[in-house]
Amino acid sequence: MEYEVEDDYEGEFENEFEDDYESEFEDEFEDEFEDDYESEYDDMEVFSEEEEMDLAAELLSVTDDEELEQFLGKLIKRVGRKVRKFVKSRTGRRLGRLLRGVAKKALPIAGRAIGGAFGGPAGSVIGGKLASGAGRIFGLELEGLSPEDQEFEVAKRVVRLAGSAAKKAAIAPSKMPPDKVAKAALVSAAKKHAPGLLRPAGASVVRFAGAKRSGRWIRRGSKIVLLGV
């Protein structure tokens, strides 16, 4: 089956997915990557709920592109240690670049003080972008949540996607070229965690009628403090 990025993802990130991913699973690595590796590890959660929330809070404290890149690099290495498989440096850099593009699409303010305080008209605008853009990417219904809760929920999904992609990259066949590993890992992870990045669309939407843990947070100086944890 052929996958493409949705039409409204414009610019370099869209073209990269369309050009590189469109035929990604038509080559010799498709069956080996998915059949031999995805099925074996697909049910294994990379992070616990607490780890995911902590990482989401850390993501929300990112203030620029450099910090975002560092955060993703550390996350990829952390996953490699968890599955006891080393992620090759070239693969990790490539995957980090792709994930950075996803993060900046899912969180429109990524790289510009993600965890800033929002309210009034600005908060409404940002909340609307998150509800529509990130909702499409992750198959979520975020309307009705506060801007802070929207951000936190999206940040958790970014962490989940990144963790899954890093896990798949770590366990990929060693003979696969690093660039193909990174691309295939992200596409494979996106099929489960971010279906809106790919075509065909039509994945179910997850609605939030009350989460087990609300994920509300506040900013104290340069730190993000989770409430109710």
BELRA-V265530 format. One record per residue. N is the residue number from 1. RES is the residue in one letter. OMEGA is omega in whole degrees, -180 to 180 (999 if undefined). Layout:
# BELRA-V265530
[[N	RES	OMEGA] [N	RES	OMEGA]]
This chain:
# BELRA-V265530
[[1	M	-176] [2	E	-179] [3	Y	175] [4	E	176] [5	V	177] [6	E	-175] [7	D	-172] [8	D	172] [9	Y	-171] [10	E	173] [11	G	-172] [12	E	-177] [13	F	179] [14	E	-177] [15	N	-180] [16	E	178] [17	F	-175] [18	E	-177] [19	D	-172] [20	D	-172] [21	Y	-171] [22	E	-180] [23	S	-174] [24	E	-177] [25	F	174] [26	E	-176] [27	D	-172] [28	E	-175] [29	F	-172] [30	E	-175] [31	D	-178] [32	E	-178] [33	F	-174] [34	E	-173] [35	D	-174] [36	D	-172] [37	Y	-176] [38	E	-176] [39	S	-178] [40	E	-172] [41	Y	-170] [42	D	-177] [43	D	-178] [44	M	178] [45	E	-177] [46	V	-176] [47	F	172] [48	S	179] [49	E	-179] [50	E	178] [51	E	-180] [52	E	179] [53	M	178] [54	D	180] [55	L	177] [56	A	178] [57	A	178] [58	E	177] [59	L	-180] [60	L	179] [61	S	179] [62	V	-176] [63	T	179] [64	D	-177] [65	D	-179] [66	E	178] [67	E	178] [68	L	178] [69	E	179] [70	Q	179] [71	F	-179] [72	L	178] [73	G	178] [74	K	180] [75	L	-180] [76	I	178] [77	K	-180] [78	R	178] [79	V	178] [80	G	178] [81	R	-178] [82	K	-178] [83	V	177] [84	R	176] [85	K	-178] [86	F	174] [87	V	-179] [88	K	-175] [89	S	180] [90	R	177] [91	T	-180] [92	G	179] [93	R	180] [94	R	180] [95	L	178] [96	G	179] [97	R	179] [98	L	180] [99	L	177] [100	R	177] [101	G	178] [102	V	-178] [103	A	-177] [104	K	173] [105	K	-178] [106	A	178] [107	L	-173] [108	P	-178] [109	I	179] [110	A	-178] [111	G	178] [112	R	-179] [113	A	-177] [114	I	-173] [115	G	179] [116	G	179] [117	A	-177] [118	F	177] [119	G	178] [120	G	-178] [121	P	-179] [122	A	179] [123	G	179] [124	S	180] [125	V	-180] [126	I	178] [127	G	178] [128	G	179] [129	K	179] [130	L	-177] [131	A	-178] [132	S	-176] [133	G	-179] [134	A	177] [135	G	178] [136	R	-177] [137	I	-173] [138	F	-179] [139	G	-177] [140	L	170] [141	E	-174] [142	L	-179] [143	E	-179] [144	G	175] [145	L	176] [146	S	177] [147	P	-180] [148	E	-180] [149	D	175] [150	Q	-180] [151	E	-177] [152	F	179] [153	E	178] [154	V	179] [155	A	177] [156	K	180] [157	R	176] [158	V	178] [159	V	-179] [160	R	178] [161	L	-179] [162	A	179] [163	G	179] [164	S	180] [165	A	179] [166	A	178] [167	K	-179] [168	K	178] [169	A	-178] [170	A	-175] [171	I	-179] [172	A	178] [173	P	-175] [174	S	-177] [175	K	180] [176	M	176] [177	P	-177] [178	P	-179] [179	D	-180] [180	K	177] [181	V	-178] [182	A	-178] [183	K	-178] [184	A	-180] [185	A	-179] [186	L	178] [187	V	-180] [188	S	178] [189	A	-179] [190	A	180] [191	K	179] [192	K	-170] [193	H	-179] [194	A	-175] [195	P	-180] [196	G	176] [197	L	-172] [198	L	168] [199	R	1] [200	P	178] [201	A	177] [202	G	177] [203	A	-178] [204	S	179] [205	V	178] [206	V	-180] [207	R	-178] [208	F	178] [209	A	-178] [210	G	-177] [211	A	178] [212	K	176] [213	R	-168] [214	S	-180] [215	G	180] [216	R	-178] [217	W	174] [218	I	178] [219	R	173] [220	R	-175] [221	G	180] [222	S	-176] [223	K	174] [224	I	-179] [225	V	178] [226	L	180] [227	L	176] [228	G	-180] [229	V	999]]
